[in-house]
Amino acid sequence: MPIEVDPTTRRCTLIGDELRLEGAGPDIEIVTDEQLRMSVAILAGQRLPITEAEADALTVAGAVDSRRHLKSSAPGSVI
């Protein structure tokens, strides 16, 4: 799991292969990456792909949820 959330302090850690970022929940933004077709957490300008369950955990910690739902029926959709 590439994230850790401390529910008491709402501090979050994003963990990648060669990346470990820590910050407050509200400092994290979650966006939809259309090319990856998944959510990405952004902290201090660094992007880390995450699962939807991890995205939900980050939003509980106060992360900004800027995800867009991709639909295969939408014109121009990448799905």
ROSE-4610 file (N, C-alpha, C; in Angstrom, 1 decimal, always signed):
// ROSE-4610
residu = [M/M/M/P/P/P/I/I/I/E/E/E/V/V/V/D/D/D/P/P/P/T/T/T/T/T/T/R/R/R/R/R/R/C/C/C/T/T/T/L/L/L/I/I/I/G/G/G/D/D/D/E/E/E/L/L/L/R/R/R/L/L/L/E/E/E/G/G/G/A/A/A/G/G/G/P/P/P/D/D/D/I/I/I/E/E/E/I/I/I/V/V/V/T/T/T/D/D/D/E/E/E/Q/Q/Q/L/L/L/R/R/R/M/M/M/S/S/S/V/V/V/A/A/A/I/I/I/L/L/L/A/A/A/G/G/G/Q/Q/Q/R/R/R/L/L/L/P/P/P/I/I/I/T/T/T/E/E/E/A/A/A/E/E/E/A/A/A/D/D/D/A/A/A/L/L/L/T/T/T/V/V/V/A/A/A/G/G/G/A/A/A/V/V/V/D/D/D/S/S/S/R/R/R/R/R/R/H/H/H/L/L/L/K/K/K/S/S/S/S/S/S/A/A/A/P/P/P/G/G/G/S/S/S/V/V/V/I/I/I]
num = [1/1/1/2/2/2/3/3/3/4/4/4/5/5/5/6/6/6/7/7/7/8/8/8/9/9/9/10/10/10/11/11/11/12/12/12/13/13/13/14/14/14/15/15/15/16/16/16/17/17/17/18/18/18/19/19/19/20/20/20/21/21/21/22/22/22/23/23/23/24/24/24/25/25/25/26/26/26/27/27/27/28/28/28/29/29/29/30/30/30/31/31/31/32/32/32/33/33/33/34/34/34/35/35/35/36/36/36/37/37/37/38/38/38/39/39/39/40/40/40/41/41/41/42/42/42/43/43/43/44/44/44/45/45/45/46/46/46/47/47/47/48/48/48/49/49/49/50/50/50/51/51/51/52/52/52/53/53/53/54/54/54/55/55/55/56/56/56/57/57/57/58/58/58/59/59/59/60/60/60/61/61/61/62/62/62/63/63/63/64/64/64/65/65/65/66/66/66/67/67/67/68/68/68/69/69/69/70/70/70/71/71/71/72/72/72/73/73/73/74/74/74/75/75/75/76/76/76/77/77/77/78/78/78/79/79/79]
x = [+0.8/+0.0/+0.9/+0.8/+1.7/+1.2/+0.3/+0.0/-0.1/+0.1/-0.1/-0.8/-1.9/-2.6/-2.7/-2.3/-2.4/-3.8/-4.8/-6.1/-6.2/-5.2/-5.2/-4.8/-3.7/-3.1/-3.5/-4.1/-4.4/-3.2/-2.0/-0.8/-0.7/-0.3/-0.3/+1.1/+1.4/+2.7/+2.4/+2.9/+2.8/+4.1/+4.0/+5.2/+5.3/+6.4/+6.6/+7.9/+8.3/+9.5/+10.7/+10.9/+12.0/+11.6/+10.4/+9.8/+9.0/+9.2/+8.5/+8.2/+6.9/+6.5/+5.5/+5.7/+4.8/+4.2/+2.9/+2.2/+0.9/+0.3/-1.1/-2.1/-3.2/-4.2/-4.6/-5.0/-5.4/-4.4/-3.1/-2.1/-2.0/-2.8/-2.8/-4.0/-3.8/-4.9/-5.0/-6.2/-6.4/-7.1/-6.5/-7.0/-7.1/-7.8/-8.0/-7.0/-6.2/-5.2/-5.9/-6.3/-7.1/-6.2/-5.0/-4.1/-3.9/-3.7/-3.5/-4.8/-5.9/-7.3/-7.4/-6.7/-6.8/-6.5/-6.7/-6.5/-5.0/-4.6/-3.2/-3.3/-2.4/-2.3/-1.1/-1.3/-0.3/+0.0/+1.3/+1.8/+3.2/+3.3/+4.6/+5.0/+4.0/+4.4/+4.7/+4.7/+5.0/+3.7/+3.6/+2.4/+2.7/+1.7/+1.8/+0.4/+0.4/-0.8/-1.3/-2.6/-3.2/-4.5/-4.9/-6.1/-7.3/-8.5/-9.7/-9.8/-9.5/-9.6/-8.6/-7.4/-6.4/-6.9/-7.5/-8.0/-9.1/-10.0/-11.0/-10.4/-9.4/-8.7/-8.1/-7.5/-6.9/-8.0/-9.1/-10.2/-10.7/-10.7/-11.2/-10.2/-8.9/-7.8/-7.8/-8.7/-8.9/-8.3/-7.8/-7.3/-8.3/-7.9/-8.8/-9.1/-10.4/-10.9/-11.2/-10.4/-10.6/-10.8/-11.2/-11.3/-12.5/-12.4/-13.5/-13.8/-15.1/-15.5/-15.5/-14.7/-14.6/-15.7/-16.4/-17.5/-17.2/-17.4/-17.2/-18.2/-19.3/-20.4/-20.2/-19.3/-19.1/-18.3/-18.7/-18.0/-16.6/-15.6/-14.2/-13.6/-14.3/-13.8/-12.6/-11.6/-10.5/-10.8/-11.9/-12.3/-13.0]
y = [-1.2/+0.0/+1.2/+2.1/+3.2/+4.4/+4.3/+5.4/+4.9/+5.9/+5.6/+6.9/+6.7/+7.8/+7.6/+8.7/+8.7/+9.4/+8.6/+9.2/+10.2/+10.2/+11.1/+12.5/+12.6/+13.8/+14.2/+13.3/+13.4/+13.7/+13.2/+13.3/+12.1/+12.3/+11.2/+11.1/+9.8/+9.5/+8.8/+9.3/+8.7/+8.0/+6.7/+5.9/+5.3/+5.7/+5.1/+4.3/+3.9/+3.1/+3.8/+5.0/+5.8/+7.2/+7.2/+8.4/+8.2/+9.1/+9.0/+10.5/+10.9/+12.2/+12.2/+13.2/+13.3/+14.7/+14.7/+16.0/+15.9/+17.0/+17.1/+16.7/+16.0/+15.6/+16.7/+17.9/+19.0/+19.5/+19.1/+19.5/+18.6/+17.5/+16.5/+16.7/+16.6/+16.7/+15.4/+14.9/+13.6/+14.0/+13.6/+13.8/+12.5/+12.6/+11.5/+11.6/+10.6/+10.6/+9.8/+10.4/+9.8/+8.7/+9.0/+8.0/+6.8/+6.9/+5.8/+5.1/+5.9/+5.4/+5.1/+5.9/+5.7/+7.1/+7.0/+8.2/+8.4/+9.7/+10.0/+11.0/+10.8/+11.8/+12.7/+14.0/+15.0/+15.7/+15.7/+16.4/+17.0/+18.2/+19.0/+18.8/+18.8/+18.7/+17.3/+16.3/+14.9/+14.2/+13.3/+12.5/+11.0/+10.4/+9.0/+8.3/+7.3/+6.6/+5.8/+5.9/+5.2/+4.5/+3.6/+2.9/+3.8/+3.4/+4.1/+4.0/+2.9/+2.8/+3.7/+3.8/+4.7/+6.2/+6.5/+7.8/+8.2/+7.2/+7.4/+7.7/+6.9/+7.1/+8.5/+8.9/+10.3/+11.4/+11.2/+12.2/+12.3/+11.1/+11.1/+11.9/+11.9/+12.7/+14.1/+14.5/+15.9/+16.3/+15.3/+15.6/+16.2/+17.0/+17.7/+16.7/+16.4/+15.4/+16.1/+16.0/+16.7/+15.6/+14.4/+13.3/+13.6/+13.1/+13.1/+11.6/+11.3/+10.0/+9.8/+8.8/+8.6/+7.6/+7.9/+7.1/+6.7/+5.4/+4.9/+5.5/+5.9/+6.5/+8.0/+8.6/+10.0/+10.3/+11.3/+11.6/+11.9/+11.3/+11.6/+10.9/+10.0/+9.4/+8.4/+8.4/+7.5/+6.0/+5.8/+4.4/+3.8]
z = [+0.0/+0.0/+0.0/-1.0/-1.1/-0.3/+0.7/+1.5/+3.0/+3.9/+5.3/+5.8/+6.6/+7.2/+8.7/+9.4/+10.9/+11.1/+11.6/+11.8/+12.9/+13.8/+14.9/+14.5/+13.7/+13.3/+11.8/+11.1/+9.7/+8.8/+9.3/+8.5/+7.6/+6.4/+5.4/+4.8/+4.5/+3.9/+2.5/+1.5/+0.1/-0.1/-0.5/-0.6/-2.0/-2.7/-4.1/-4.1/-5.3/-5.4/-4.8/-5.2/-4.8/-4.2/-3.6/-3.1/-1.8/-0.9/+0.4/+0.7/+0.6/+0.9/+2.1/+3.0/+4.1/+4.1/+4.5/+4.6/+5.2/+5.5/+6.1/+5.0/+5.4/+4.5/+3.5/+4.0/+3.2/+2.2/+2.3/+1.4/+0.2/+0.2/-0.9/-1.8/-3.1/-4.0/-4.8/-5.0/-5.7/-7.0/-8.1/-9.4/-10.2/-11.3/-12.2/-13.4/-13.6/-14.7/-15.8/-16.9/-17.9/-18.7/-18.8/-19.5/-18.7/-17.4/-16.5/-16.2/-16.3/-15.9/-14.5/-13.7/-12.2/-11.5/-10.2/-9.4/-9.1/-8.9/-8.6/-7.5/-6.5/-5.4/-5.7/-5.4/-5.7/-4.4/-4.0/-2.9/-3.2/-2.9/-3.2/-4.7/-5.6/-7.0/-7.5/-6.6/-6.9/-7.1/-8.1/-8.4/-8.1/-7.5/-7.1/-7.4/-8.4/-8.6/-7.4/-7.1/-6.0/-6.4/-5.5/-5.7/-5.3/-5.6/-5.2/-3.7/-3.1/-1.6/-1.0/-1.5/-1.0/-1.1/-2.3/-2.5/-1.5/-1.2/-0.2/+1.2/+1.5/+2.8/+2.9/+1.9/+1.9/+2.0/+1.4/+1.5/+2.9/+3.6/+5.0/+5.8/+5.4/+6.1/+5.7/+4.8/+4.4/+3.1/+2.3/+1.0/+0.1/-0.9/-1.8/-2.9/-3.1/-4.1/-5.4/-6.4/-7.7/-8.8/-8.3/-9.3/-10.2/-11.5/-12.4/-12.7/-12.8/-13.1/-14.6/-15.1/-16.6/-16.9/-18.1/-18.5/-20.0/-20.3/-21.6/-22.6/-22.1/-23.0/-23.3/-22.6/-22.8/-24.1/-24.9/-26.1/-25.8/-26.6/-26.4/-25.2/-24.5/-23.4/-23.8/-22.9/-23.2/-22.9/-22.3/-21.9/-23.1]
